[in-house]
Amino acid sequence: MTRFLFVVSLLLCASAASAQQQPGHDACARDVTRFCRAVMNNGDGAVLACLKQNRPKLSKGCEKVLTEHGQ
């Protein structure tokens, strides 16, 4: 029983951490697939560079996320 509760609490912590990252991911997901599909497999740095390159075309939500993260 104790083991079960430990696993459940561990899963809840992991899901809370991923939920905090989700809004930024969701805001830019459509823009990434639209403008940066060719570099998606090259890592986060390549995707970020692509988003910056296409900044005038980005959705308002994605633009806001980039700005909030100092990009």
N, CA, C and O atoms as CSV, one atom per row, in Angstrom:
chain,resi,resn,atom,element,x,y,z
A,1,MET,N,N,0.820,-1.189,0.000
A,1,MET,CA,C,0.000,0.000,0.000
A,1,MET,C,C,0.871,1.263,0.000
A,1,MET,O,O,0.608,2.205,-0.747
A,2,THR,N,N,1.894,1.273,0.832
A,2,THR,CA,C,2.794,2.424,0.901
A,2,THR,C,C,3.491,2.628,-0.435
A,2,THR,O,O,3.658,3.754,-0.902
A,3,ARG,N,N,3.884,1.541,-1.025
A,3,ARG,CA,C,4.544,1.610,-2.339
A,3,ARG,C,C,3.611,2.208,-3.383
A,3,ARG,O,O,4.037,3.029,-4.195
A,4,PHE,N,N,2.358,1.810,-3.372
A,4,PHE,CA,C,1.362,2.322,-4.297
A,4,PHE,C,C,1.198,3.834,-4.125
A,4,PHE,O,O,1.172,4.569,-5.113
A,5,LEU,N,N,1.087,4.303,-2.880
A,5,LEU,CA,C,0.933,5.726,-2.612
A,5,LEU,C,C,2.165,6.503,-3.069
A,5,LEU,O,O,2.040,7.622,-3.567
A,6,PHE,N,N,3.336,5.929,-2.906
A,6,PHE,CA,C,4.559,6.582,-3.350
A,6,PHE,C,C,4.560,6.741,-4.868
A,6,PHE,O,O,4.908,7.805,-5.381
A,7,VAL,N,N,4.180,5.706,-5.575
A,7,VAL,CA,C,4.140,5.754,-7.035
A,7,VAL,C,C,3.108,6.771,-7.509
A,7,VAL,O,O,3.368,7.520,-8.451
A,8,VAL,N,N,1.958,6.807,-6.878
A,8,VAL,CA,C,0.909,7.754,-7.257
A,8,VAL,C,C,1.394,9.186,-7.031
A,8,VAL,O,O,1.200,10.044,-7.893
A,9,SER,N,N,2.022,9.455,-5.883
A,9,SER,CA,C,2.504,10.810,-5.620
A,9,SER,C,C,3.605,11.199,-6.596
A,9,SER,O,O,3.678,12.353,-7.019
A,10,LEU,N,N,4.450,10.260,-6.951
A,10,LEU,CA,C,5.505,10.515,-7.932
A,10,LEU,C,C,4.905,10.856,-9.296
A,10,LEU,O,O,5.379,11.771,-9.969
A,11,LEU,N,N,3.883,10.138,-9.700
A,11,LEU,CA,C,3.212,10.413,-10.972
A,11,LEU,C,C,2.524,11.775,-10.954
A,11,LEU,O,O,2.549,12.490,-11.955
A,12,LEU,N,N,1.914,12.140,-9.837
A,12,LEU,CA,C,1.264,13.440,-9.740
A,12,LEU,C,C,2.276,14.574,-9.842
A,12,LEU,O,O,2.006,15.589,-10.485
A,13,CYS,N,N,3.427,14.413,-9.219
A,13,CYS,CA,C,4.477,15.444,-9.314
A,13,CYS,C,C,4.975,15.567,-10.743
A,13,CYS,O,O,5.175,16.678,-11.232
A,14,ALA,N,N,5.177,14.453,-11.416
A,14,ALA,CA,C,5.663,14.472,-12.795
A,14,ALA,C,C,4.633,15.115,-13.720
A,14,ALA,O,O,4.996,15.878,-14.615
A,15,SER,N,N,3.367,14.816,-13.511
A,15,SER,CA,C,2.344,15.406,-14.379
A,15,SER,C,C,2.195,16.898,-14.104
A,15,SER,O,O,1.901,17.659,-15.026
A,16,ALA,N,N,2.387,17.330,-12.878
A,16,ALA,CA,C,2.321,18.761,-12.560
A,16,ALA,C,C,3.474,19.500,-13.221
A,16,ALA,O,O,3.291,20.611,-13.717
A,17,ALA,N,N,4.648,18.903,-13.234
A,17,ALA,CA,C,5.802,19.539,-13.872
A,17,ALA,C,C,5.596,19.646,-15.376
A,17,ALA,O,O,5.935,20.667,-15.973
A,18,SER,N,N,5.056,18.624,-15.987
A,18,SER,CA,C,4.832,18.693,-17.431
A,18,SER,C,C,3.692,19.641,-17.763
A,18,SER,O,O,3.683,20.236,-18.841
A,19,ALA,N,N,2.741,19.793,-16.873
A,19,ALA,CA,C,1.634,20.722,-17.113
A,19,ALA,C,C,2.124,22.159,-17.123
A,19,ALA,O,O,1.557,23.001,-17.820
A,20,GLN,N,N,3.169,22.452,-16.362
A,20,GLN,CA,C,3.715,23.798,-16.354
A,20,GLN,C,C,4.394,24.117,-17.671
A,20,GLN,O,O,4.413,25.280,-18.076
A,21,GLN,N,N,4.944,23.143,-18.346
A,21,GLN,CA,C,5.606,23.357,-19.623
A,21,GLN,C,C,4.614,23.366,-20.776
A,21,GLN,O,O,4.910,23.910,-21.840
A,22,GLN,N,N,3.479,22.792,-20.588
A,22,GLN,CA,C,2.509,22.602,-21.651
A,22,GLN,C,C,2.008,23.876,-22.311
A,22,GLN,O,O,1.917,23.895,-23.538
A,23,PRO,N,N,1.671,24.959,-21.578
A,23,PRO,CA,C,1.114,26.134,-22.249
A,23,PRO,C,C,2.022,26.686,-23.341
A,23,PRO,O,O,1.540,27.038,-24.418
A,24,GLY,N,N,3.307,26.769,-23.089
A,24,GLY,CA,C,4.233,27.247,-24.111
A,24,GLY,C,C,4.290,26.313,-25.300
A,24,GLY,O,O,4.333,26.746,-26.452
A,25,HIS,N,N,4.288,25.047,-25.009
A,25,HIS,CA,C,4.314,24.048,-26.078
A,25,HIS,C,C,3.055,24.149,-26.922
A,25,HIS,O,O,3.122,24.141,-28.151
A,26,ASP,N,N,1.911,24.245,-26.263
A,26,ASP,CA,C,0.645,24.339,-26.983
A,26,ASP,C,C,0.559,25.610,-27.817
A,26,ASP,O,O,0.047,25.589,-28.936
A,27,ALA,N,N,1.061,26.716,-27.274
A,27,ALA,CA,C,0.971,27.994,-27.967
A,27,ALA,C,C,1.763,27.994,-29.267
A,27,ALA,O,O,1.375,28.657,-30.230
A,28,CYS,N,N,2.864,27.262,-29.304
A,28,CYS,CA,C,3.729,27.279,-30.488
A,28,CYS,C,C,3.643,26.010,-31.337
A,28,CYS,O,O,4.252,25.943,-32.405
A,29,ALA,N,N,2.907,25.019,-30.885
A,29,ALA,CA,C,2.872,23.741,-31.602
A,29,ALA,C,C,2.429,23.898,-33.057
A,29,ALA,O,O,3.035,23.322,-33.960
A,30,ARG,N,N,1.394,24.664,-33.275
A,30,ARG,CA,C,0.885,24.859,-34.642
A,30,ARG,C,C,1.911,25.612,-35.500
A,30,ARG,O,O,2.114,25.281,-36.668
A,31,ASP,N,N,2.554,26.630,-34.908
A,31,ASP,CA,C,3.567,27.387,-35.638
A,31,ASP,C,C,4.783,26.519,-35.988
A,31,ASP,O,O,5.349,26.630,-37.075
A,32,VAL,N,N,5.168,25.663,-35.052
A,32,VAL,CA,C,6.307,24.772,-35.311
A,32,VAL,C,C,5.982,23.843,-36.473
A,32,VAL,O,O,6.801,23.671,-37.376
A,33,THR,N,N,4.796,23.244,-36.461
A,33,THR,CA,C,4.469,22.339,-37.561
A,33,THR,C,C,4.271,23.088,-38.879
A,33,THR,O,O,4.540,22.542,-39.949
A,34,ARG,N,N,3.811,24.310,-38.810
A,34,ARG,CA,C,3.576,25.094,-40.017
A,34,ARG,C,C,4.883,25.610,-40.632
A,34,ARG,O,O,5.082,25.504,-41.842
A,35,PHE,N,N,5.765,26.165,-39.806
A,35,PHE,CA,C,6.948,26.837,-40.334
A,35,PHE,C,C,8.258,26.068,-40.150
A,35,PHE,O,O,9.224,26.320,-40.871
A,36,CYS,N,N,8.303,25.140,-39.203
A,36,CYS,CA,C,9.582,24.530,-38.829
A,36,CYS,C,C,9.591,23.008,-38.924
A,36,CYS,O,O,10.433,22.350,-38.314
A,37,ARG,N,N,8.670,22.461,-39.673
A,37,ARG,CA,C,8.576,20.999,-39.789
A,37,ARG,C,C,9.897,20.376,-40.238
A,37,ARG,O,O,10.260,19.294,-39.775
A,38,ALA,N,N,10.609,21.042,-41.127
A,38,ALA,CA,C,11.851,20.480,-41.676
A,38,ALA,C,C,12.960,20.343,-40.637
A,38,ALA,O,O,13.864,19.525,-40.807
A,39,VAL,N,N,12.903,21.130,-39.565
A,39,VAL,CA,C,13.981,21.086,-38.569
A,39,VAL,C,C,13.533,20.481,-37.236
A,39,VAL,O,O,14.293,20.512,-36.268
A,40,MET,N,N,12.329,19.938,-37.165
A,40,MET,CA,C,11.809,19.405,-35.910
A,40,MET,C,C,12.700,18.317,-35.321
A,40,MET,O,O,12.792,18.202,-34.099
A,41,ASN,N,N,13.340,17.536,-36.136
A,41,ASN,CA,C,14.178,16.444,-35.644
A,41,ASN,C,C,15.607,16.884,-35.345
A,41,ASN,O,O,16.437,16.058,-34.964
A,42,ASN,N,N,15.905,18.165,-35.511
A,42,ASN,CA,C,17.267,18.665,-35.292
A,42,ASN,C,C,17.469,19.229,-33.894
A,42,ASN,O,O,18.544,19.752,-33.599
A,43,GLY,N,N,16.481,19.140,-33.038
A,43,GLY,CA,C,16.619,19.587,-31.661
A,43,GLY,C,C,15.933,20.918,-31.393
A,43,GLY,O,O,15.501,21.624,-32.304
A,44,ASP,N,N,15.852,21.232,-30.097
A,44,ASP,CA,C,15.144,22.433,-29.664
A,44,ASP,C,C,15.797,23.710,-30.168
A,44,ASP,O,O,15.106,24.674,-30.498
A,45,GLY,N,N,17.129,23.723,-30.230
A,45,GLY,CA,C,17.838,24.913,-30.698
A,45,GLY,C,C,17.485,25.254,-32.136
A,45,GLY,O,O,17.308,26.422,-32.481
A,46,ALA,N,N,17.385,24.234,-32.967
A,46,ALA,CA,C,17.045,24.449,-34.371
A,46,ALA,C,C,15.608,24.947,-34.509
A,46,ALA,O,O,15.324,25.817,-35.332
A,47,VAL,N,N,14.709,24.395,-33.705
A,47,VAL,CA,C,13.308,24.820,-33.751
A,47,VAL,C,C,13.192,26.267,-33.269
A,47,VAL,O,O,12.471,27.065,-33.867
A,48,LEU,N,N,13.898,26.604,-32.192
A,48,LEU,CA,C,13.868,27.970,-31.686
A,48,LEU,C,C,14.404,28.950,-32.728
A,48,LEU,O,O,13.823,30.014,-32.940
A,49,ALA,N,N,15.506,28.594,-33.373
A,49,ALA,CA,C,16.064,29.453,-34.421
A,49,ALA,C,C,15.067,29.631,-35.558
A,49,ALA,O,O,14.927,30.729,-36.097
A,50,CYS,N,N,14.385,28.573,-35.918
A,50,CYS,CA,C,13.382,28.639,-36.976
A,50,CYS,C,C,12.224,29.545,-36.583
A,50,CYS,O,O,11.750,30.341,-37.393
A,51,LEU,N,N,11.769,29.423,-35.338
A,51,LEU,CA,C,10.680,30.279,-34.880
A,51,LEU,C,C,11.102,31.745,-34.913
A,51,LEU,O,O,10.327,32.609,-35.322
A,52,LYS,N,N,12.322,32.021,-34.485
A,52,LYS,CA,C,12.825,33.398,-34.515
A,52,LYS,C,C,12.902,33.912,-35.951
A,52,LYS,O,O,12.597,35.074,-36.220
A,53,GLN,N,N,13.308,33.047,-36.858
A,53,GLN,CA,C,13.412,33.420,-38.268
A,53,GLN,C,C,12.035,33.744,-38.856
A,53,GLN,O,O,11.915,34.587,-39.745
A,54,ASN,N,N,11.023,33.082,-38.362
A,54,ASN,CA,C,9.661,33.273,-38.861
A,54,ASN,C,C,8.816,34.130,-37.931
A,54,ASN,O,O,7.588,34.081,-37.993
A,55,ARG,N,N,9.444,34.899,-37.085
A,55,ARG,CA,C,8.748,35.674,-36.056
A,55,ARG,C,C,7.592,36.525,-36.594
A,55,ARG,O,O,6.540,36.554,-35.956
A,56,PRO,N,N,7.725,37.209,-37.713
A,56,PRO,CA,C,6.602,38.026,-38.198
A,56,PRO,C,C,5.344,37.209,-38.535
A,56,PRO,O,O,4.243,37.759,-38.574
A,57,LYS,N,N,5.503,35.921,-38.775
A,57,LYS,CA,C,4.380,35.070,-39.160
A,57,LYS,C,C,3.760,34.314,-37.980
A,57,LYS,O,O,2.718,33.680,-38.143
A,58,LEU,N,N,4.384,34.369,-36.793
A,58,LEU,CA,C,3.938,33.570,-35.659
A,58,LEU,C,C,2.601,34.047,-35.104
A,58,LEU,O,O,2.232,35.214,-35.231
A,59,SER,N,N,1.896,33.118,-34.493
A,59,SER,CA,C,0.637,33.467,-33.821
A,59,SER,C,C,0.953,34.354,-32.619
A,59,SER,O,O,2.081,34.368,-32.126
A,60,LYS,N,N,-0.036,35.079,-32.161
A,60,LYS,CA,C,0.155,35.974,-31.018
A,60,LYS,C,C,0.547,35.197,-29.760
A,60,LYS,O,O,1.368,35.663,-28.970
A,61,GLY,N,N,-0.034,34.026,-29.579
A,61,GLY,CA,C,0.279,33.210,-28.406
A,61,GLY,C,C,1.718,32.748,-28.390
A,61,GLY,O,O,2.380,32.796,-27.353
A,62,CYS,N,N,2.203,32.301,-29.533
A,62,CYS,CA,C,3.586,31.844,-29.628
A,62,CYS,C,C,4.548,33.018,-29.466
A,62,CYS,O,O,5.575,32.899,-28.797
A,63,GLU,N,N,4.217,34.133,-30.070
A,63,GLU,CA,C,5.034,35.345,-29.933
A,63,GLU,C,C,5.142,35.737,-28.464
A,63,GLU,O,O,6.218,36.110,-27.994
A,64,LYS,N,N,4.035,35.653,-27.746
A,64,LYS,CA,C,4.020,35.999,-26.323
A,64,LYS,C,C,4.912,35.059,-25.521
A,64,LYS,O,O,5.653,35.507,-24.646
A,65,VAL,N,N,4.849,33.763,-25.808
A,65,VAL,CA,C,5.673,32.789,-25.097
A,65,VAL,C,C,7.156,33.069,-25.344
A,65,VAL,O,O,7.952,33.036,-24.405
A,66,LEU,N,N,7.533,33.340,-26.582
A,66,LEU,CA,C,8.921,33.636,-26.883
A,66,LEU,C,C,9.385,34.876,-26.138
A,66,LEU,O,O,10.470,34.886,-25.556
A,67,THR,N,N,8.574,35.910,-26.154
A,67,THR,CA,C,8.924,37.162,-25.469
A,67,THR,C,C,9.061,36.941,-23.967
A,67,THR,O,O,10.002,37.440,-23.350
A,68,GLU,N,N,8.134,36.203,-23.381
A,68,GLU,CA,C,8.183,35.934,-21.944
A,68,GLU,C,C,9.419,35.139,-21.537
A,68,GLU,O,O,9.853,35.208,-20.388
A,69,HIS,N,N,9.985,34.386,-22.474
A,69,HIS,CA,C,11.181,33.585,-22.194
A,69,HIS,C,C,12.451,34.259,-22.702
A,69,HIS,O,O,13.488,33.612,-22.851
A,70,GLY,N,N,12.367,35.548,-22.963
A,70,GLY,CA,C,13.554,36.301,-23.339
A,70,GLY,C,C,14.085,36.014,-24.722
A,70,GLY,O,O,15.275,36.189,-24.984
A,71,GLN,N,N,13.226,35.581,-25.596
A,71,GLN,CA,C,13.660,35.273,-26.956
A,71,GLN,C,C,13.151,36.341,-27.863
A,71,GLN,O,O,13.394,36.294,-29.069
